[in-house]
Amino acid sequence: MKRREVLKFLSAALWPMLWPFAGRAQYLTPSQVSPAPAPNQNPPNPAPTSAPAADNSVGTVATLSGHATVTRGRDAASALKVKDQIFEQDTLQTEANSTLGITFDDETTFSLSANTRIVVDRFVYQEGAKGNAALFNVTSGTAAFVASLVAKNGDMKISTPEATLGIRGTTGVVDVPAAGAGGAPIIKLYPDSDGHVGRIEVFDRAGARLGALTQGASAFTIRPGANGRLTAVPYQIPPQEAARDRGVLQRLNASHAIGRQMAIQRRQFRQQQRNIQPQPGRQNLRNPERNFRGPGQQNSHGPGEQPRNRFVPRFLRPRNYPGERRR
């Protein structure tokens, strides 16, 4: 018998006995490879990948001096630090000799002076969408703000115990005396850093319009009027209070510059997360035999499958084994 015929004979005779030992090798036999889909059949869908947890935050702590806390739901108040996230329904509180700067996703920024309390009642913002809205509740203290995209393209309101303010893209300061401290709330309109002057409309809690501020460095104080109804009385800002407000606005603009960069980075990161899509495993569907690799190369395998390392001795390979050159 010729050498070639001897090898064929041995291959046919010994294959059933030696195949269990060949199972440890780095090659696959054709019967172990999933058949290629038909020409008009789509390849199987890859296993679904788990999506990252949704980011429901609406703002970030931009600046902090001293000590400030956040109360979230039924949890106890916890200390804040720079870059902490802020969510809807959060209650923010500064302590004595402390200040806090918060920037929201639309770049609106609040600067809270000492002993100030504010609640983020609502904040909805999506770039380029309609229905953006925000509602902040200043319950006590001094809160300065520079309004941004929601105020320009949506509906931004600030409420106090006595009145509700409609913010139309501007900078302002709201002073709310602590409960039992006496005095009346004061609402002030100031020019933006670029000199632009917006508008603040004032309503009582029932929705009746009390007036509007349209000039820089103008103010209202909210006082009881006839029949117990509230009125917006023009308020002349004293020089000492105006000097204090200048310091408040300088701190506000510094927080806004820092927070604006944070808001931009947050939007970019969220956009990148939306653009991430799972990529299926790549196979040669036209020529499935090319999914076999030569010695030293990694075997091709479908999505979600682990590569199997199997080696079949040459003299045990069947006649039509992939990659076998005919003689």
C-alpha positions as CSV (number, residue, x, y, z in Angstrom):
1,M,0.0,0.0,0.0
2,K,1.1,3.5,-0.7
3,R,1.9,5.9,2.1
4,R,-1.2,8.1,1.2
5,E,-3.5,5.1,1.4
6,V,-2.0,4.0,4.7
7,L,-2.7,7.4,6.2
8,K,-6.3,7.4,4.9
9,F,-6.8,4.0,6.4
10,L,-5.4,4.9,9.8
11,S,-7.5,8.1,9.8
12,A,-10.7,6.3,9.2
13,A,-9.9,3.5,11.7
14,L,-8.5,5.5,14.6
15,W,-10.7,8.6,14.4
16,P,-13.6,7.2,16.7
17,M,-11.1,6.1,19.3
18,L,-8.9,9.1,19.5
19,W,-11.4,11.9,19.0
20,P,-12.0,12.3,22.8
21,F,-8.3,13.2,23.2
22,A,-8.5,15.6,20.3
23,G,-11.2,17.5,22.2
24,R,-8.5,19.5,24.0
25,A,-7.2,21.0,20.8
26,Q,-7.5,24.5,19.3
27,Y,-9.4,23.6,16.1
28,L,-13.1,22.9,15.6
29,T,-14.5,20.3,13.3
30,P,-17.0,21.5,10.7
31,S,-19.9,19.7,12.5
32,Q,-19.2,21.9,15.6
33,V,-19.6,25.2,13.8
34,S,-23.0,26.8,13.7
35,P,-24.2,26.8,10.1
36,A,-24.3,30.1,8.3
37,P,-27.7,31.8,7.9
38,A,-29.4,31.6,4.6
39,P,-28.7,34.5,2.1
40,N,-32.0,36.2,2.9
41,Q,-31.8,35.5,6.6
42,N,-30.5,38.1,9.1
43,P,-27.8,37.1,11.4
44,P,-28.9,36.4,15.0
45,N,-29.2,39.4,17.3
46,P,-26.4,39.9,19.8
47,A,-27.1,39.4,23.5
48,P,-28.6,42.6,25.0
49,T,-26.1,44.6,27.0
50,S,-27.2,46.3,30.2
51,A,-27.7,50.0,29.8
52,P,-26.0,52.4,32.2
53,A,-28.1,53.7,35.1
54,A,-30.2,56.7,34.2
55,D,-28.8,60.1,35.4
56,N,-31.8,61.9,36.9
57,S,-29.8,64.7,38.4
58,V,-30.6,68.3,37.4
59,G,-27.6,70.3,38.7
60,T,-24.2,70.3,40.3
61,V,-22.6,72.0,43.3
62,A,-20.2,74.6,41.6
63,T,-18.8,76.4,44.7
64,L,-19.0,76.0,48.4
65,S,-17.6,78.0,51.3
66,G,-18.2,76.8,54.8
67,H,-20.9,74.2,55.4
68,A,-24.1,73.4,53.5
69,T,-26.5,70.4,53.5
70,V,-29.0,68.7,51.3
71,T,-32.2,66.9,52.5
72,R,-33.4,64.4,50.0
73,G,-36.7,62.6,50.6
74,R,-37.0,61.1,54.0
75,D,-33.3,60.9,54.5
76,A,-31.5,63.0,57.1
77,A,-29.6,66.1,56.0
78,S,-26.2,65.3,54.6
79,A,-23.2,67.6,54.0
80,L,-22.6,68.8,50.4
81,K,-19.3,69.2,48.6
82,V,-18.2,70.6,45.3
83,K,-19.3,68.5,42.2
84,D,-22.1,66.8,44.2
85,Q,-25.3,66.2,42.1
86,I,-28.6,68.0,42.8
87,F,-32.0,66.4,42.2
88,E,-35.6,67.5,42.0
89,Q,-37.2,67.9,45.5
90,D,-33.8,68.5,47.1
91,T,-33.8,71.0,50.0
92,L,-30.6,73.0,50.2
93,Q,-29.5,74.8,53.4
94,T,-26.5,76.9,54.1
95,E,-25.2,77.5,57.7
96,A,-23.8,80.6,59.3
97,N,-20.8,82.2,57.5
98,S,-21.3,79.8,54.5
99,T,-22.2,80.2,50.8
100,L,-23.2,77.7,48.2
101,G,-23.2,78.0,44.4
102,I,-25.5,75.6,42.4
103,T,-25.6,75.4,38.5
104,F,-28.4,73.6,36.8
105,D,-28.3,71.8,33.5
106,D,-29.5,74.8,31.5
107,E,-26.7,76.9,33.1
108,T,-29.0,78.7,35.5
109,T,-27.0,79.4,38.7
110,F,-28.1,80.2,42.2
111,S,-25.8,81.6,44.9
112,L,-27.1,81.1,48.4
113,S,-25.8,83.4,51.2
114,A,-25.5,82.3,54.9
115,N,-28.6,80.9,56.6
116,T,-30.5,80.5,53.3
117,R,-32.9,77.7,52.5
118,I,-34.2,76.8,49.0
119,V,-36.2,73.8,47.6
120,V,-35.8,72.6,44.0
121,D,-39.5,71.9,43.4
122,R,-39.3,71.2,39.7
123,F,-36.7,71.3,37.0
124,V,-37.3,70.0,33.4
125,Y,-34.8,70.8,30.7
126,Q,-33.9,69.1,27.4
127,E,-31.9,70.9,24.9
128,G,-34.0,72.2,22.0
129,A,-37.2,70.7,23.4
130,K,-40.4,72.5,24.3
131,G,-42.0,72.3,27.8
132,N,-38.8,73.2,29.7
133,A,-39.8,74.5,33.2
134,A,-38.3,75.2,36.6
135,L,-39.7,76.1,40.0
136,F,-37.5,77.1,42.9
137,N,-38.9,77.9,46.4
138,V,-36.8,80.3,48.5
139,T,-38.2,79.9,52.0
140,S,-35.7,82.0,53.9
141,G,-32.4,84.0,53.5
142,T,-30.8,85.6,50.5
143,A,-30.7,83.8,47.1
144,A,-29.1,85.5,44.1
145,F,-29.6,84.0,40.6
146,V,-28.7,84.3,37.0
147,A,-31.3,82.8,34.8
148,S,-30.4,81.0,31.5
149,L,-32.0,78.8,28.9
150,V,-35.2,77.7,30.8
151,A,-36.0,81.3,31.5
152,K,-35.4,82.3,27.9
153,N,-37.1,79.4,26.1
154,G,-39.4,77.9,28.8
155,D,-41.1,78.8,32.1
156,M,-39.0,79.6,35.1
157,K,-40.5,80.7,38.4
158,I,-39.3,81.4,41.9
159,S,-41.7,81.3,44.8
160,T,-41.5,82.8,48.2
161,P,-44.0,82.5,51.2
162,E,-45.9,85.5,49.9
163,A,-45.4,85.8,46.1
164,T,-44.4,84.0,42.9
165,L,-41.9,85.5,40.5
166,G,-41.9,84.9,36.8
167,I,-38.3,85.1,35.6
168,R,-37.7,86.3,32.0
169,G,-34.0,85.8,31.5
170,T,-32.2,88.0,34.0
171,T,-30.2,88.4,37.2
172,G,-31.9,89.1,40.5
173,V,-31.7,88.8,44.3
174,V,-34.5,87.6,46.6
175,D,-34.4,88.4,50.3
176,V,-36.9,86.4,52.5
177,P,-36.8,87.1,56.2
178,A,-36.8,84.0,58.5
179,A,-40.1,83.0,60.0
180,G,-40.8,85.3,63.0
181,A,-38.0,87.7,62.2
182,G,-40.3,90.4,60.9
183,G,-39.8,92.5,57.8
184,A,-41.1,92.0,54.3
185,P,-39.7,90.0,51.3
186,I,-37.7,92.1,48.8
187,I,-37.3,91.3,45.1
188,K,-34.5,93.0,43.2
189,L,-33.7,93.1,39.5
190,Y,-30.0,93.7,38.4
191,P,-28.3,93.8,35.0
192,D,-26.6,90.7,33.7
193,S,-22.8,90.6,33.5
194,D,-23.1,91.7,29.8
195,G,-25.3,94.7,30.7
196,H,-28.6,93.1,29.5
197,V,-31.6,93.8,31.7
198,G,-34.4,91.2,31.8
199,R,-37.8,91.2,33.5
200,I,-39.3,89.9,36.7
201,E,-43.0,89.6,36.9
202,V,-44.6,89.4,40.4
203,F,-47.7,87.5,41.3
204,D,-49.4,86.7,44.6
205,R,-49.8,83.0,45.5
206,A,-53.3,83.0,44.0
207,G,-51.9,84.1,40.6
208,A,-53.0,87.7,40.6
209,R,-50.4,90.0,39.0
210,L,-48.9,92.5,41.3
211,G,-46.4,94.3,39.1
212,A,-43.2,93.9,37.0
213,L,-39.5,95.0,37.4
214,T,-38.0,96.0,34.1
215,Q,-35.1,98.4,35.1
216,G,-31.7,97.6,36.5
217,A,-31.2,98.1,40.2
218,S,-35.0,98.3,40.8
219,A,-36.9,96.4,43.5
220,F,-40.3,95.6,45.1
221,T,-41.2,94.8,48.7
222,I,-44.2,92.7,49.3
223,R,-46.6,94.2,51.8
224,P,-50.2,93.7,52.9
225,G,-52.6,96.2,51.2
226,A,-56.2,97.1,51.3
227,N,-58.5,94.3,52.4
228,G,-55.5,92.2,53.4
229,R,-54.4,91.7,49.8
230,L,-50.7,91.8,49.1
231,T,-49.2,94.6,47.0
232,A,-45.8,95.1,45.4
233,V,-44.5,98.4,46.7
234,P,-41.5,100.0,44.9
235,Y,-38.4,99.8,47.1
236,Q,-35.5,102.1,47.1
237,I,-32.3,100.1,47.7
238,P,-30.2,101.8,50.4
239,P,-26.5,102.4,49.5
240,Q,-25.3,100.0,52.2
241,E,-27.6,97.2,50.9
242,A,-26.6,98.0,47.3
243,A,-22.9,97.5,48.3
244,R,-23.7,94.2,49.9
245,D,-25.6,93.1,46.8
246,R,-22.5,93.9,44.6
247,G,-20.5,91.4,46.7
248,V,-23.4,88.9,46.3
249,L,-23.4,89.3,42.5
250,Q,-19.7,89.0,42.2
251,R,-19.9,85.7,44.1
252,L,-22.8,84.7,41.8
253,N,-20.9,85.4,38.6
254,A,-17.9,83.5,39.8
255,S,-20.1,80.5,40.6
256,H,-21.8,80.8,37.2
257,A,-18.5,80.8,35.3
258,I,-17.4,77.6,37.1
259,G,-20.8,75.9,37.0
260,R,-21.3,76.7,33.3
261,Q,-18.3,74.6,32.4
262,M,-19.6,71.8,34.5
263,A,-23.0,71.9,32.8
264,I,-21.3,71.8,29.4
265,Q,-19.3,68.8,30.4
266,R,-22.4,67.1,31.7
267,R,-24.2,67.6,28.4
268,Q,-21.3,66.3,26.4
269,F,-21.0,63.2,28.6
270,R,-24.7,62.4,28.4
271,Q,-24.5,62.8,24.6
272,Q,-21.6,60.4,24.4
273,Q,-23.6,57.9,26.5
274,R,-26.5,58.1,24.2
275,N,-24.2,57.5,21.2
276,I,-22.8,54.3,22.6
277,Q,-24.4,51.2,21.0
278,P,-23.4,47.5,21.4
279,Q,-21.4,46.1,18.5
280,P,-22.3,42.5,17.4
281,G,-19.6,39.9,16.9
282,R,-18.2,40.0,13.4
283,Q,-18.3,36.8,11.2
284,N,-17.7,36.2,7.6
285,L,-21.2,35.1,6.5
286,R,-20.4,34.8,2.8
287,N,-17.6,32.4,3.3
288,P,-18.1,30.7,6.6
289,E,-15.1,28.5,6.1
290,R,-13.0,31.6,6.6
291,N,-14.1,31.7,10.2
292,F,-11.6,29.0,10.8
293,R,-8.1,30.3,11.6
294,G,-4.7,28.8,11.0
295,P,-2.3,27.7,13.7
296,G,-1.6,30.4,16.2
297,Q,-4.7,32.4,15.3
298,Q,-7.8,32.9,17.4
299,N,-10.8,30.9,16.4
300,S,-13.8,32.9,15.3
301,H,-16.9,32.5,17.5
302,G,-20.4,34.0,17.6
303,P,-21.5,36.8,20.0
304,G,-21.7,35.7,23.6
305,E,-19.7,32.4,22.9
306,Q,-16.3,31.6,24.4
307,P,-13.6,30.6,22.0
308,R,-12.7,26.9,22.3
309,N,-9.1,25.7,21.8
310,R,-8.9,22.4,20.0
311,F,-6.2,20.8,17.9
312,V,-6.8,18.0,15.5
313,P,-3.6,16.1,14.4
314,R,-3.1,16.2,10.7
315,F,-3.3,12.5,10.2
316,L,-6.7,12.4,12.0
317,R,-8.3,15.2,10.0
318,P,-11.2,14.2,7.7
319,R,-10.7,14.5,4.0
320,N,-12.7,17.8,3.6
321,Y,-11.3,19.4,6.8
322,P,-11.2,23.3,6.4
323,G,-7.9,24.6,5.3
324,E,-6.7,21.1,4.2
325,R,-5.0,21.3,0.8
326,R,-5.8,18.6,-1.5
327,R,-3.0,16.5,-2.9
